[in-house]
Amino acid sequence: MTAAATWVHRLVFVIVGAGLVSVVLALLRFGSAGLFTLALAAPVFDERWIAPWYAVPAIEEVGVPVGAATLRADLYRPRNPRAAVLLVHGLSPAGKRHPQLVRLARVFTRQGFMVMVPHFDGLAMFRLSGQEIDEIKAALAELRRRSAAVAVAGFSFGAGPALVAAAETDGLAWVGSFGGYADLRNVIVYLTSGVHMFQHHRYAGRVEEYNRWKLAALLTPFVQDEPDRERLARIASRGLANPSSDIGPLVAELGPNGRAVMNLVGSRQEDLTRQLLDRLSPVARAELARLSPIAVVPRLRARLLIAHGADDDSIPFTESLRLAEAAGPRARVVVLETFHHTGPGGVSTALYRRVADGAALLLLADEMLRTR
């Protein structure tokens, strides 16, 4: 394959797989079909290069033992795998079958990667319990039995446990954090007050009120009192389904542990949020710390590839800067001016910023496609 074909092939990987440079595509007036038309017209692109993109990867559902339980996962198999990658989804009811994740898995497969995409029940229910760390470690161990070169990429709130698990796994080719976090306490401050910081810079953003219900669900497993945990789960479920739901009767029934969480979820001031975090039970504070990868990222020996949208309304981009700072020279971080949490932002973004983001993503994709 010529150098030109390699670079365009990788550009297609970013465009079709991650969906992250669709803004740049709109700018250049290309769709995926238009790009393939150009590729077919160019002499360097013969059928040997095009054929893999039309092949449908083999997919099977596998079970990964995790103690006495079994983690369900989709395994995408290329004909001749050269490496393997584990994809960890974020807070999404669709879990391993989220359309964007399926698309990304297929494109990785067409690049010669065996891809495992587990379904994490907790994350699918908008919860973090810490069990995800053990599940990810088990999935990585299973992939290492199948491939000599293994990588892992975590998305959104799934990136935290993925990084913690990666720090406890030797020999990974690279680790990816996309829209992830360093410290859950900082994320909670951001979700409730809009405030986030990095070094001597302080930022104040808009609070997305719907995210408060996500936060309530996220904190539910940390409530020790079982009746309060069940009530809080119902409150979060109602809020996520209909933010205008009347939750007053359920809130009135909460005990001290449940009220502490609801007070935290309802806070609108940075200082108050930090005070309420300190008033959570010792167990809850310990779990928040265990699920925060900032303390273990310095132990990573693999390359750490990080991307974050500057307009992310769920996890602030400063969390990715903090991860990169903690990891040191092994980290490569890009903050994308034209993206929010799940993809491209508004079309009014300046042209040069879209081009710059597309170039940054292209280089990051090139890093992912390398195996060492």
C-alpha positions as CSV (number, residue, x, y, z in Angstrom):
1,M,0.0,0.0,0.0
2,T,1.4,3.4,-0.9
3,A,1.9,6.2,1.7
4,A,-0.9,8.2,0.1
5,A,-3.3,5.2,0.4
6,T,-2.3,4.6,4.0
7,W,-3.1,8.1,5.0
8,V,-6.4,8.3,3.2
9,H,-7.3,4.9,4.6
10,R,-6.7,6.2,8.1
11,L,-8.6,9.4,7.4
12,V,-11.6,7.2,6.5
13,F,-11.0,5.3,9.8
14,V,-11.6,8.6,11.7
15,I,-14.5,9.8,9.5
16,V,-16.5,6.5,9.3
17,G,-15.4,4.9,12.6
18,A,-15.4,7.6,15.2
19,G,-17.7,10.0,13.5
20,L,-15.7,12.8,15.1
21,V,-14.8,14.8,12.0
22,S,-18.3,15.0,10.4
23,V,-18.0,18.8,10.9
24,V,-14.9,18.8,8.7
25,L,-16.7,16.7,6.2
26,A,-19.5,19.2,6.0
27,L,-17.0,21.9,5.6
28,L,-15.3,20.2,2.7
29,R,-18.6,19.2,1.1
30,F,-17.8,15.5,1.4
31,G,-19.9,12.7,2.6
32,S,-18.6,9.2,3.0
33,A,-19.9,8.3,-0.4
34,G,-18.1,11.3,-1.9
35,L,-14.9,10.2,-0.3
36,F,-15.2,6.7,-1.6
37,T,-15.9,8.1,-5.1
38,L,-12.6,10.1,-5.0
39,A,-10.8,7.0,-3.7
40,L,-12.2,4.8,-6.5
41,A,-11.2,7.4,-9.1
42,A,-7.6,7.7,-7.9
43,P,-5.1,5.2,-9.4
44,V,-3.5,4.4,-6.0
45,F,-6.8,2.9,-4.7
46,D,-7.2,-0.5,-6.2
47,E,-9.7,-3.2,-5.2
48,R,-7.2,-4.7,-2.8
49,W,-7.5,-1.6,-0.6
50,I,-11.3,-1.2,-1.1
51,A,-12.3,-4.8,-0.5
52,P,-11.8,-4.8,3.3
53,W,-14.3,-2.0,3.7
54,Y,-17.1,-4.0,2.1
55,A,-16.4,-7.1,4.1
56,V,-18.8,-7.7,7.0
57,P,-16.8,-8.6,10.1
58,A,-17.7,-11.8,11.9
59,I,-19.4,-11.1,15.3
60,E,-20.2,-13.5,18.1
61,E,-21.5,-13.0,21.6
62,V,-19.1,-14.4,24.2
63,G,-19.2,-14.8,28.0
64,V,-16.2,-13.6,30.1
65,P,-16.1,-15.1,33.6
66,V,-15.9,-12.5,36.4
67,G,-15.9,-14.4,39.6
68,A,-19.2,-16.2,39.9
69,A,-20.8,-13.9,37.2
70,T,-20.5,-13.7,33.5
71,L,-19.8,-10.5,31.5
72,R,-21.6,-10.5,28.1
73,A,-19.6,-9.1,25.2
74,D,-19.7,-8.9,21.4
75,L,-16.5,-10.1,19.8
76,Y,-15.7,-8.8,16.3
77,R,-13.2,-11.0,14.4
78,P,-11.2,-10.0,11.4
79,R,-9.8,-12.7,9.2
80,N,-6.2,-12.1,10.2
81,P,-6.1,-10.1,13.5
82,R,-2.9,-8.2,14.1
83,A,-4.0,-6.7,17.5
84,A,-7.0,-6.5,19.8
85,V,-8.9,-3.6,21.4
86,L,-11.4,-3.5,24.2
87,L,-14.1,-0.8,24.0
88,V,-15.8,0.4,27.2
89,H,-19.1,2.2,26.7
90,G,-20.3,5.1,28.9
91,L,-23.7,5.7,30.5
92,S,-26.0,4.4,27.9
93,P,-29.0,2.0,28.0
94,A,-27.9,0.6,24.7
95,G,-24.5,-0.5,26.1
96,K,-22.5,-2.6,23.8
97,R,-25.1,-2.1,21.0
98,H,-24.9,1.7,20.9
99,P,-24.9,2.5,17.2
100,Q,-21.8,4.7,17.3
101,L,-19.9,2.1,19.2
102,V,-20.9,-0.7,16.8
103,R,-19.8,1.4,13.9
104,L,-16.4,2.1,15.6
105,A,-16.0,-1.6,16.4
106,R,-16.6,-2.5,12.8
107,V,-14.1,-0.1,11.5
108,F,-11.4,-1.2,14.0
109,T,-12.1,-4.7,12.8
110,R,-11.6,-3.7,9.2
111,Q,-8.2,-2.3,10.2
112,G,-7.2,-5.8,11.5
113,F,-8.2,-5.4,15.1
114,M,-10.1,-8.1,17.1
115,V,-12.6,-6.0,19.0
116,M,-14.4,-6.9,22.2
117,V,-17.3,-4.7,23.4
118,P,-18.8,-5.8,26.7
119,H,-22.1,-4.8,28.1
120,F,-21.7,-3.3,31.5
121,D,-25.0,-3.5,33.3
122,G,-24.1,-0.8,35.8
123,L,-23.2,1.8,33.1
124,A,-26.2,0.8,31.1
125,M,-28.3,1.8,34.1
126,F,-26.4,5.1,34.6
127,R,-24.5,3.7,37.6
128,L,-20.9,3.2,38.7
129,S,-20.4,0.6,41.4
130,G,-16.7,-0.2,41.1
131,Q,-17.6,-3.7,39.8
132,E,-16.8,-2.3,36.3
133,I,-13.0,-2.3,37.2
134,D,-13.0,-6.1,37.8
135,E,-15.1,-6.7,34.7
136,I,-12.7,-4.7,32.5
137,K,-9.7,-6.5,34.0
138,A,-11.4,-9.8,33.2
139,A,-12.1,-8.7,29.6
140,L,-8.5,-7.6,29.1
141,A,-7.3,-10.9,30.4
142,E,-9.5,-12.7,28.0
143,L,-8.3,-10.6,25.1
144,R,-4.7,-11.2,26.1
145,R,-5.3,-14.9,25.7
146,R,-6.4,-14.3,22.2
147,S,-3.9,-11.6,21.0
148,A,-0.3,-10.6,21.7
149,A,-1.1,-6.9,21.3
150,V,-4.0,-5.5,23.3
151,A,-5.3,-2.0,23.8
152,V,-8.3,-0.5,25.7
153,A,-10.4,2.6,25.0
154,G,-13.0,4.0,27.5
155,F,-15.6,6.5,26.7
156,S,-17.2,9.1,28.9
157,F,-17.9,7.7,32.4
158,G,-16.6,4.3,31.2
159,A,-13.2,5.8,30.8
160,G,-12.6,6.1,34.5
161,P,-12.8,2.4,35.4
162,A,-11.1,1.6,32.1
163,L,-8.0,3.6,33.2
164,V,-8.0,2.1,36.7
165,A,-8.1,-1.4,35.2
166,A,-5.4,-0.5,32.7
167,A,-3.1,0.7,35.4
168,E,-3.4,-2.8,37.0
169,T,-2.7,-4.6,33.6
170,D,0.8,-4.9,32.2
171,G,1.8,-5.0,28.6
172,L,-1.0,-2.9,27.0
173,A,-0.2,-1.3,23.6
174,W,-2.1,1.9,24.3
175,V,-5.0,3.2,26.5
176,G,-7.6,5.6,25.3
177,S,-9.7,8.0,27.2
178,F,-12.4,9.9,25.2
179,G,-14.4,12.4,27.1
180,G,-13.3,10.8,30.4
181,Y,-12.5,12.1,33.8
182,A,-9.6,12.2,36.3
183,D,-11.5,12.8,39.6
184,L,-15.2,12.2,40.1
185,R,-15.3,14.9,42.8
186,N,-14.4,17.5,40.2
187,V,-17.1,16.1,37.8
188,I,-19.7,16.4,40.5
189,V,-18.7,20.0,41.2
190,Y,-19.0,20.7,37.5
191,L,-22.4,19.0,37.1
192,T,-23.9,21.0,40.0
193,S,-22.3,24.4,39.6
194,G,-20.7,24.5,36.2
195,V,-17.3,25.3,37.7
196,H,-14.1,23.5,36.8
197,M,-10.4,24.3,37.1
198,F,-7.0,23.3,35.9
199,Q,-3.8,24.7,37.4
200,H,-4.4,28.4,37.9
201,H,-7.3,28.7,35.4
202,R,-10.9,28.7,36.6
203,Y,-13.8,28.2,34.2
204,A,-17.6,28.6,34.8
205,G,-19.9,26.9,32.4
206,R,-23.6,26.4,32.0
207,V,-25.2,23.6,34.1
208,E,-27.3,21.1,32.1
209,E,-30.1,20.4,34.5
210,Y,-30.9,17.0,33.1
211,N,-27.4,15.9,34.2
212,R,-28.5,16.1,37.8
213,W,-30.7,13.0,37.3
214,K,-27.7,11.2,35.8
215,L,-25.7,12.3,38.9
216,A,-28.4,10.9,41.2
217,A,-28.3,7.6,39.4
218,L,-24.5,7.6,39.4
219,L,-24.4,8.0,43.2
220,T,-27.1,5.5,44.0
221,P,-24.7,2.5,44.5
222,F,-22.7,4.5,47.1
223,V,-25.7,4.7,49.5
224,Q,-25.2,2.1,52.2
225,D,-28.8,2.1,53.5
226,E,-30.7,-0.3,51.4
227,P,-34.2,1.3,51.6
228,D,-32.6,4.7,50.8
229,R,-30.7,3.1,47.9
230,E,-33.9,1.7,46.4
231,R,-35.8,5.0,46.9
232,L,-32.9,7.0,45.3
233,A,-32.9,4.6,42.4
234,R,-36.6,5.2,41.8
235,I,-36.1,8.9,42.1
236,A,-33.3,8.9,39.5
237,S,-35.2,6.6,37.2
238,R,-38.3,8.9,37.3
239,G,-36.1,12.0,36.7
240,L,-34.3,10.5,33.8
241,A,-37.6,9.4,32.2
242,N,-39.4,12.7,32.9
243,P,-37.5,15.6,34.5
244,S,-40.8,17.2,35.6
245,S,-41.9,14.1,37.6
246,D,-43.2,14.7,41.1
247,I,-40.6,13.1,43.3
248,G,-41.6,14.9,46.5
249,P,-43.2,11.9,48.2
250,L,-40.1,9.7,47.6
251,V,-37.7,12.4,48.7
252,A,-39.7,12.9,51.9
253,E,-39.2,9.2,52.7
254,L,-35.4,9.3,52.4
255,G,-33.2,8.7,55.4
256,P,-29.9,10.6,56.2
257,N,-27.8,8.8,53.6
258,G,-30.3,9.4,50.8
259,R,-30.9,13.0,51.8
260,A,-27.2,13.6,51.7
261,V,-27.1,12.5,48.1
262,M,-30.2,14.5,47.1
263,N,-28.8,17.6,48.8
264,L,-25.6,17.1,46.8
265,V,-27.5,16.6,43.5
266,G,-29.5,19.8,44.1
267,S,-26.6,22.0,45.0
268,R,-25.9,25.0,42.7
269,Q,-22.8,26.5,44.4
270,E,-19.3,25.3,44.1
271,D,-18.4,25.7,47.8
272,L,-21.6,24.1,49.0
273,T,-21.0,21.1,46.7
274,R,-17.5,20.6,48.1
275,Q,-18.9,20.7,51.6
276,L,-21.6,18.2,50.8
277,L,-19.1,15.9,49.2
278,D,-17.1,15.9,52.5
279,R,-20.3,15.0,54.4
280,L,-20.9,11.8,52.4
281,S,-20.4,8.6,54.2
282,P,-16.8,7.3,54.5
283,V,-17.7,4.4,52.2
284,A,-19.1,6.7,49.6
285,R,-16.0,8.9,49.7
286,A,-13.8,5.9,49.4
287,E,-15.7,4.6,46.4
288,L,-15.5,7.9,44.6
289,A,-11.7,7.9,45.2
290,R,-11.4,4.3,43.9
291,L,-13.2,5.1,40.7
292,S,-11.1,8.2,40.1
293,P,-8.1,7.3,38.0
294,I,-6.0,10.4,38.8
295,A,-4.1,8.4,41.5
296,V,-3.2,5.5,39.3
297,V,-2.6,7.1,35.9
298,P,1.1,7.7,36.8
299,R,1.5,3.9,36.9
300,L,0.5,3.4,33.3
301,R,3.3,2.2,31.1
302,A,1.3,2.2,27.9
303,R,0.7,5.2,25.6
304,L,-2.2,7.2,26.9
305,L,-4.3,8.8,24.1
306,I,-6.8,11.4,25.2
307,A,-9.5,13.4,23.4
308,H,-12.1,15.8,24.9
309,G,-14.6,18.3,23.6
310,A,-14.2,21.8,24.9
311,D,-18.0,22.2,25.1
312,D,-18.6,19.0,27.0
313,D,-21.6,19.6,29.3
314,S,-21.2,16.2,31.2
315,I,-17.5,16.0,32.0
316,P,-15.3,19.1,31.7
317,F,-12.3,19.1,29.4
318,T,-10.0,20.1,32.3
319,E,-10.3,16.5,33.5
320,S,-8.5,15.3,30.4
321,L,-5.8,17.9,30.9
322,R,-5.4,16.7,34.5
323,L,-5.1,13.1,33.2
324,A,-2.4,14.1,30.7
325,E,-0.5,16.0,33.3
326,A,-0.5,13.1,35.7
327,A,0.6,10.6,33.0
328,G,3.5,12.7,31.9
329,P,5.3,12.3,28.5
330,R,3.4,9.0,27.7
331,A,0.2,11.0,27.2
332,R,-1.1,12.7,24.1
333,V,-4.1,14.9,24.6
334,V,-6.2,16.9,22.2
335,V,-9.0,19.3,23.2
336,L,-11.5,19.7,20.4
337,E,-12.9,23.2,20.1
338,T,-15.8,22.1,17.8
339,F,-17.1,19.2,19.9
340,H,-19.3,18.6,23.0
341,H,-19.6,15.4,24.9
342,T,-21.0,13.0,22.2
343,G,-19.9,14.6,19.0
344,P,-19.6,17.7,16.8
345,G,-21.0,21.0,18.1
346,G,-22.9,23.7,16.2
347,V,-22.2,24.5,12.6
348,S,-21.4,28.1,13.4
349,T,-17.9,27.2,14.6
350,A,-15.1,29.0,12.9
351,L,-13.8,27.2,9.8
352,Y,-10.1,27.1,10.9
353,R,-11.1,25.4,14.2
354,R,-12.9,22.7,12.3
355,V,-9.9,22.0,10.2
356,A,-7.6,22.1,13.2
357,D,-9.8,19.6,15.0
358,G,-9.9,17.3,12.0
359,A,-6.1,17.3,11.7
360,A,-5.7,16.6,15.5
361,L,-8.1,13.7,15.3
362,L,-6.3,12.3,12.2
363,L,-3.0,12.2,14.1
364,L,-4.7,10.6,17.2
365,A,-6.2,7.9,15.0
366,D,-2.8,7.2,13.5
367,E,-1.5,6.6,17.0
368,M,-4.3,4.2,17.7
369,L,-3.7,2.2,14.5
370,R,-0.1,1.6,15.5
371,T,0.8,-1.5,17.5
372,R,4.0,-1.8,19.4
